[in-house]
Amino acid sequence: MDNPNRRFLLDAARRLLTEPSTKALAGRLEPDGSPPRLTPHFLETTRMSRTRDRILTNLDELYGEAFSRAQTAGDQTQQATLDFTYRREQLYLEILLDIRDAVERR
């Protein structure tokens, strides 16, 4: 296996993602100590751990600290950049969270 071909790697990745693990323990470490494989069954049986509010609060804290530093330094350009990137990241996260919520309801 010194020089695996592309087809072999793609087939291995497909099997990893689509075939159920015989060792899966629904969200716990497997008997050999490795984390569970990210299979469709695992995604269906495991609830996401972070709430929408927690994620958006973390984003707010992260950008709030950076904005305060830029404000203290008097860097108007950095403040404008942080304001824009904060709003963009918030929009991206809200879209992803909406998708996650829709998948969980399915």
Buried (B, 14 or more C-beta within 10 A) or exposed (E): EEEEEEEEEEEEEEEEEEEEBEEBEEEEEBEEEEEBBEBEBBEEEBEEEEEBEEBBEEBEEEBEEBBEEBEEEEEEEBBEBBEEEBEEBBEEBBEEBEEBEEEEEE
